[in-house]
């Protein structure tokens, strides 16, 4: 069997909705097709799945026949409901169904009848507040869509669905930064499949709708890592916005893509998008969009060590945010300024900025931002050696994370708690938290975060004097930082490689690595790292001097 057969078999079963008849019919094809070929065929031809050697009832000879037989048992209202429900690509709740489908009987009544006949699935509600959701089996949805195309109702239903989701989705975006932010995020994430289905249908056909829906989908990734598929979606959002001729929409699309490109370490492209977004926002009278883009550009320039430009951008953004009474925007500006001050070694001033940022997030009731604000403030306390205060902020941040159940925010808190434990010398919990975070980063494809976690794991091994996989972790971290063109990250890894060389009594290698690290730290103006490296270089030079002195003495002793 193929080495990847087991995961492919699981995917095949999921594609078949784990329906026994579907699996039985697919098994007949498995005799002459590889698992990958079978999966590809099912993706294209699921409704036509049939048996080549059938001896049972005729309705079991093919999936189409089985669904058709069940269809004939439905009354006219149930058939109409099942047909119209096929406009949904994912699960749907009663609200949008009532608004979009235009059925003569209550959707709840028709949905219950279809569930009783196993033509519809239902899930929820649950203790976390998720409402009752219905969905069609894939094969039944494909069958129903054929009926919808034949009915002459398809265009009108699509138009109704697009209008409802645009209005609803943009309302949810407006709630993301407020008291109901987590509820709004959860709502958007629950509807992601339906939103993506609408986008794919409108992409290149109805460009304004496609771009606006893409920006709604972007809201579902507000505090998450960014998969490649989402980056491609934002590319299409910009193209569609440009095609629509709507300049305000193009400004929003460019700001959204530029912000995500910044996170993905694609600096030149991010800068181009954000500069253009600022120009358009200023021309079109969109101050909030302009402030958002300036904050993203300031964060980008911070990473590029263009500090003077950072301050100017943040001043403009904060001033705009205050005039608009946009508390979250102003708090984000304080956050970036706090990181700037920290990088310049002004830790007390950085703490003050992060306190302002956290105050802003708390005032607006943004639970989604609270954890981020507390992590930033805790990090600055750690820089000052105020570890108890740092740990208290991380504890409160974890409480906020538990309220949102956001995996990536949990990762951020764990990583910072691990660094604080490391500063205390509590290596066991630090290593456990870093390894848990590393697993999330690898799964997410976040190479920048992965590089820092690998370096921190190596640091723990060095501190314990049990090197283990420390050399391998540092090599991989250095490779990742260089791939990302992150000189800052490279300077820290080179420092740790120099320390490792000192531990292994390789003084010559240590001096070379530490000098390279020092050169980068001076170029990047990372003052606190300069001081650390200079200390280690002094140790290396002292050891080298002692070694030379010992050799000289041995020569003198030999001659005497």
Secondary structure by P-SEA (a helix, b strand, c coil): cccaaaaaaaaaaaaacccaaaaaaaaaacccccaaaaaaaaacccccccccccccccccccaaaaaaaaaaaccaaaaaaaaaaccccccccaaaaaacccccccaaaaaaaaaaaccbbbbccccccccbbbbccaaaaaaaaaaaaaacaaaaaaaaaaaaaaaaaaaaaaaccccaaaaaaaaaaaaaaaaaaaaaaacccaaaaaaaaaaaaaaaaccccccaaaaaaaaaaaaaaaaaccaaaaaaaaaaaaaaaaaacccaaaaaaaaaaaaaaaaaccaaaaaaaaaaaaaaaaaacaaaaaaaaaaaaaaaaaaacaaaaaaaaaaaaaaaaaaacaaaaaaaaaaaaaaaaaaaccccaaaaaaaaaaaaaaaacaaaaaaaaaaaaaaaaaaaccaaaaaaaaaaaaaaaaaacccaaaaaaaaaaaaaaaaacaaaaaaaaaaaaaaaaaaaccccaaaaaaaaaaaaaaaaccaaaaaaaaaaaaaaaaaacaaaaaaaaaaaaaaaaaaacaaaaaaaaaaaaaaaaaaaaaaaaaaaaaaaaaac
